[in-house]
Amino acid sequence: MAKSLAAQLEEAAPPCAEASPSNYLLKDHPDENKWADCVHCGMCLESCPTYLETGKEQHSPRGRVHLIKSVAEGQISVNEQFADPVFQCLDCRACTTACPADVDVGGLIEEARGQVRQALPLKGWKGAVSGFFLKGLFPHPNRMQTVGSFLKLYQKSGLQSAVRKTGALKIMPPHLADMEAIMPEIKKPVQKKFKDYKFVPAEGQTKARVAMLTGCIMDVMFSDINESTINVLTHNGNDVEIPKKQTCCGALHVHAGDRDMGRKLAKQNIEAFEDAEKVVVNAAGCGCALKEYPELFKDDPVWKEKAEVFSEKVQDISKYLYDTGYEKPKSEINKKITYHDACHLAHGQGVRHEPRQLLNDIPGVEYTEMANSDTCCGSAGIYNITNPQMAGAVLDRKMENVPEEVEMISMGNPGCMLQMAMGVQKHGRRSEIVHTVQLLDWAYQKDKKAMESTTGKG
């Protein structure tokens, strides 16, 4: 006979030696209002990537909610058995979309991770590596740009070619070797390219002024997408400000359970964008993190109010263009294209129609809808590095839904782009991975060339 839900969860996280009214004795404990409406109906099960792979209740949304609630009730403790299902979650938010009661499982997971990392901080080499990247690197644009310079040198000097030819990558863990194989071409960050600009002026008449989050990883690995974003915004009459004091959005820190660092970065960004009317973001994970800043300050009324004002300004680039009206390009991009819904765009921000409309407004695009387009690809921030086996399984399931005939797969998140590029390579596909805003930029560039040719300019 199959074990009951309660029995499976009891095995996953053994009871405490001494039960107490609440086992969350540390700050930032999970909010009981977020689990109060969960009735364990199971509507979330088929939406959960980890449950579909494992079939285990502790790796399902309702199972994780049960565990989090059980700690609060003093039935189990914050231990390694509790930490495993909490950190195995992709935090993709698909369960909240599926839930009839809109239970905020993602919020609960992030709060639970904060408890785990306070009670069980990473030590040894794991702690050192985590500290180096999350505190020593990502929050510091200058250091990130230095890393980008080294990566660019690695690509341009011939070293990358030599490393690949000699088979040196074989000594690396397979998932890291796979990531090296699909590394995009490193270009000059927009923070450097436009460092002398107070703002990048609109083409023609100015209709609005927006501020842009350049991101930490985004501006190093995908600066061409940042540049496309600026091109599209200025083409549509927007002055684009790039605040110099902005920093990493903090998403990776919150996902890792470091809510204190998340708050520190949030405060810096709130102040950096204080005078902005709109904050445009081209990375789904970053945009979702910015919109959820108020959650980090639930116990701080002053900063919570500031965070709420800030979060209302934040919009994904596709939604901003759609809401303000964008010029439809005239030039064709004759490609068969499908679209992948980044989890933190579709489930986290509710942005689904806007990028699809943008694609369909480009002449020549033959659009094909992807089955189960809003299922996770397995990227989930750095999940594909920390949990490569599960991430790979989730990616394989995702690739089964990508139409065979498409030439391009469009999306709105850099992590997804890297993960889907690995999927294309692994499964022998030829589809090119593109950001949705790039396609619009390319069409505009063709429009400009056509006009220059007609007028004799250029």
Order of alpha helices (4+ residues) and beta strands (2+ residues): alpha-alpha-alpha-alpha-alpha-alpha-alpha-alpha-alpha-alpha-alpha-alpha-beta-alpha-alpha-beta-alpha-alpha-beta-alpha-alpha-alpha-beta-alpha-beta-alpha-alpha-beta-alpha-alpha-beta-alpha-beta-alpha
